[in-house]
Amino acid sequence: MGLSRLAALHGVATSYSPSAGVTVSVPDDTLLAVLAALGVDAATPEAVRESLAAAESAARSALLPPTLVVWAGEPPPGPLTALPPGTTLDVVLEDAGAPPPPMRITAGRGFDGGADPGGGGGAGTGTGPGAVTGGRAAAAADGPPAPAWWVEPPLGVHRLSARVPGGRTASATLVVAPPRAPGPTARCHGFLVQLYSLRSARSWGMGDLGDLADLAAWSGRALGTGFVQVNPLHAAVPGDPTDPSPYRPSSRRFPDPVHLRVESVPEYGHVPDRVALDDLRQGAAALGDTVVDKGALIDRDAVWALKRRALELVRDVPLTPGRRAAYCDFLAHQGKALEDHALWCALAEVHGPDWRTWPSALRDPRSEETARARRELLDRVDFHCRMAWLTDEQLAAAQRAALDAGMTVGIVHDLAVGVHPGGSDAWALRDAFAHGMSIGAPPDAFNARGQDWGLPPWRPDALAAAGYAPYRALLRGLLAHAGALRIDHVMGLFRLWWVPEGRPPTEGTYVGQDAEALLAVLVLEAHRAGAVIVGEDLGTVEPRVRETLARRGVLGTSVLWFERDWDGTGRPLAPERWRESCLATATTHDLPPTAARLTGDHVALRHDLGLLTRGLAEERAAEAHDTAEWLGHLTRLGLLPEGEGDEEGAVRAVHRFLLRTPARMVGVWLPDALGDRRPQNVPGTWNQYPNWRLPLADAEGEPVTLEELAAAPRLHRLMEVFRPREDHRVR
């Protein structure tokens, strides 16, 4: 009982339910390992008793939890209203510059001096969005009214100090967030694409940020699209070969310069060695030709080798005064985080891409040896800082191109669920991660062995102690040039499945997160950026998670083939019964393209890869029945006028159906527009399938460039479905 109680106090589950009516106990060894990763000693029975006594004593004596969340316009949280009358609350507002008098509130009496929440201007004065003016108490949108003494601080992440009568004190992080994240200003549709696959005549062997800007500019103007969603563009861990998965990055905070359009860098035109640049461009052209003419896969390492040599030449061109000033501003704005990332990149060039194998002194980013290495590698550190700046500029240009083309949202960026344990973030922020742990998924009806994704989790206690600064910086960086942000595995805001190193995923457990704090910070940063948030909430989801996310304005993700009346008939869900607050689509990067699902090609592929859990004939029959049910549903709704046996017509029918739903955003998987049958990723495979390396192709598997895509008749026939008409006839 002592170990179970200790685990519960630290948010560690002692059991889980893989299916209705089934409860599985978590092994004690797992609990001990997870508690150790959280800094809790439970190695012996005596240690358990001591740690439990300390935790229970801290819980009893705490005036405040580590983090408090205030939703603007709603009553203050319970721990504040439970404070005794006469308690003084001092709020030091974020970004206040020179220390101002704190905003002071006295429980039971109201605003009590200090910085006036109703006047003056500037940090701490209550003039920002959501601030209370004139010392008025916030009014509750729902539920009981706020206490008369309550004065709502302005939006932000602040530091709260409390002093109760008698002298006891406590402090906490105070997150004040708007009640909801921004939503799309109008219903819209757009493309979903893996950027590396979107090659053009100008890109160097793989899709780049110039291609992204061009796709957005063309589709926004010519097709009326409202957004383009791309895969994570996070910095990858270099290797031989580099892991091509965009969901296992070195850093989520900074982008990968492999996505740069080299010719778009202003200094490119001033490189004196034109012969060297021409040779590199010819090499890039040859690399692209191998993809088109010889069926080669996208070779990220070969692309970066060429681009790096070109960018070294570009970097030698002196910056103009204006460009130098812009670069210096970027460095100042990014601060220590960019310095650390660039230093990791420089050290990786010398010692390899996994910091856990470096000389021991260099494994600590704050050691004297690391500081010495920073000075010795200053030129390489500057190179990697420069690459981050150039990439940031082109990310901004892509979003500008999207908005200039009339898109209502623009570029939808993607936040991976974690980072590589040997990469930049895990090194620079090592105290924030639970080392020796990996996140994944528990066993369920679809995967009896569970999943281990090889990504270390953030420690909830470390994030709270840091006032969520690493999380806030991550979100601000990604939202800087985004119209929307997709959160991979958004359920991770609530809990994550931790797997101790060396153990199978079946021997993991759930560790709870401070979901309200994480969600409040997310909503706050989205509000500041004016960006939409889309959560990937597919698969097993805890009760009330989707409702909580929807209440805070976070859109979900609905994939047609999974939307059935699971609580009733089990049949395809009628379009009017779909949720409104979602991005609706026919498929994703982890699922078969629509043409493959309609033809059953995906079943044969999974059989060839040894991924089926039942016989081929049985699997084919089940999939055929599922597809037939959906096609019958589409026919009854009058959405399949082309009739049976028309694969392209069925793809159009699927998207007609999506438009019948109330979904705020409708996504078209770009390969679906061309009839491509190959999935970009097959979960459960590594070298058995070319995950994350396939170029965009047509129905025959022939690679298609951006220029060819823009003229493709099949794409235009599909996009006719989205063209606004005065009548509502099938189109």
Secondary structure, DSSP 8 states (H G I E B T S, - for coil): -HHHHHHHHTTB-SEEEEETTEEEE--HHHHHHHHHHTT---SSHHHHHHHHHHHHHHHHH-SS-SEEEEETTS---HHHHTS-TT-EEEEE-TT-SS----EEEETTTEEEEES-TTSS-STTTT-STT---TT-----SSSS---TT-----SEEEEEEEE-TTS-EEEEEEEEE-SS----SS-EEEEEE-GGG---SSSSSS--HHHHHHHHHHHHHHH---EEEE---EE----TT----TTS-SEEEEE-GGG--GGGSGGGGG-S-HHHHHHHHHHHHHHHHHHHHS-----HHHHHHHHHHHHHHHHTS---HHHHHHHHHHHHHHHHHHHHHHHHHHHHHHH-S-GGGS-GGGGSTTSHHHHHHHHHTHHHHHHHHHHHHHHHHHHHHHHHHHHHTT-SSEEEEEE-S---TTSHHHHHTGGGB-TTEEEEE---SS-TT-EEEEE--B-HHHHHHTTTHHHHHHHHHHHTT-SEEEETTGGGGTEEEEEETTS-GGG-EEEE--HHHHHHHHHHHHHHHT-EEEE---S---TTHHHHHHHTT-BEEEEGGG-B-TTTT-SB--GGGS-SSEEEES--TTS--HHHHHHTHHHHHHHHTT--SS-HHHHHHHHHHHHHHHHHHHHHTT--TT-TT-HHHHHHHHHHHHHHS--SEEEEEGGGGTT----S--TT-STTTTTT----B-TTS-B--HHHHHT-HHHHHHHGGGS--SS----
